[in-house]
Amino acid sequence: IYGRKPILPFDQQQPLVTLSQDPEHKTKLNQHLSVLTEQAKATILEQQRKYKERYDRYRTNPIYKINDIILVKTLNKRNKFDIRYEGPFKIT
């Protein structure tokens, strides 16, 4: 195309990889995978903590006073025409 030969995916195949038949290879691989799994879990927990910290930085809890009128959000909404809020309710 346009004076150049196209490069197709099967033209760039990597050489075949041969796995060693070392009996310790499987145990080393399992140990390495378990270490990687633990690192991934630790990273996920750290990121979740950071996300919560960032979210909570600008989040303020509502302060209700007696005689305030509120709406309560419906959590089990099944389709877009269902009622989104219940109320109004009066704080007593």
C-alpha positions as CSV (number, residue, x, y, z in Angstrom):
1,I,0.0,0.0,0.0
2,Y,1.4,3.4,-1.0
3,G,4.7,2.0,-2.1
4,R,5.3,0.0,1.1
5,K,4.8,-3.6,1.9
6,P,2.2,-4.1,4.7
7,I,3.3,-5.7,7.9
8,L,0.8,-8.3,8.9
9,P,0.5,-9.7,12.5
10,F,1.8,-13.1,11.6
11,D,4.9,-11.5,10.1
12,Q,5.9,-10.3,13.5
13,Q,5.7,-13.6,15.4
14,Q,8.0,-14.0,18.3
15,P,10.3,-17.0,18.4
16,L,8.8,-20.0,20.3
17,V,9.4,-20.1,24.0
18,T,10.5,-23.3,25.5
19,L,9.8,-23.9,29.1
20,S,12.3,-25.7,31.2
21,Q,11.4,-29.1,32.7
22,D,13.0,-28.1,36.0
23,P,10.9,-29.6,38.8
24,E,11.5,-26.4,40.9
25,H,10.2,-24.2,38.1
26,K,6.6,-24.9,39.0
27,T,7.2,-24.1,42.7
28,K,9.1,-21.0,41.9
29,L,6.4,-19.8,39.5
30,N,3.7,-20.5,42.1
31,Q,5.7,-18.5,44.7
32,H,6.2,-15.7,42.3
33,L,2.5,-15.6,41.4
34,S,1.5,-15.6,45.1
35,V,3.9,-12.7,45.7
36,L,2.4,-10.8,42.8
37,T,-1.2,-11.6,44.0
38,E,-0.4,-10.2,47.5
39,Q,1.2,-7.1,46.0
40,A,-1.9,-6.5,43.8
41,K,-4.2,-6.9,46.9
42,A,-2.1,-4.5,48.9
43,T,-2.1,-2.0,46.0
44,I,-5.9,-2.3,45.6
45,L,-6.5,-1.7,49.3
46,E,-4.1,1.3,49.3
47,Q,-5.9,2.8,46.2
48,Q,-9.3,2.3,47.8
49,R,-8.1,4.1,50.9
50,K,-6.9,7.0,48.8
51,Y,-10.1,7.2,46.8
52,K,-12.1,7.3,50.0
53,E,-9.8,10.0,51.4
54,R,-10.2,12.1,48.3
55,Y,-14.0,11.6,48.2
56,D,-14.4,12.4,51.9
57,R,-12.3,15.5,51.6
58,Y,-15.2,17.4,50.0
59,R,-18.1,15.4,51.4
60,T,-20.1,17.0,54.2
61,N,-22.7,15.2,56.2
62,P,-26.1,16.8,56.2
63,I,-27.1,18.5,59.4
64,Y,-30.8,18.2,60.2
65,K,-32.8,20.3,62.7
66,I,-36.1,19.6,64.3
67,N,-39.0,20.5,62.0
68,D,-36.9,20.2,58.8
69,I,-38.7,18.7,55.9
70,I,-36.8,16.0,54.0
71,L,-37.1,13.5,51.2
72,V,-35.7,10.0,51.5
73,K,-34.1,8.5,48.5
74,T,-35.6,5.2,47.4
75,L,-32.9,2.5,47.0
76,N,-34.8,-0.2,45.3
77,K,-35.7,1.6,42.1
78,R,-36.3,-0.8,39.3
79,N,-36.9,1.3,36.3
80,K,-36.6,5.0,35.4
81,F,-40.3,5.7,36.0
82,D,-40.3,4.5,39.6
83,I,-40.4,7.0,42.4
84,R,-36.9,8.2,43.3
85,Y,-37.8,9.8,46.7
86,E,-40.3,9.2,49.4
87,G,-41.7,11.9,51.6
88,P,-41.7,14.7,52.5
89,F,-41.1,13.7,56.1
90,K,-40.8,16.0,59.1
91,I,-37.8,15.7,61.5
92,T,-39.2,15.4,65.0
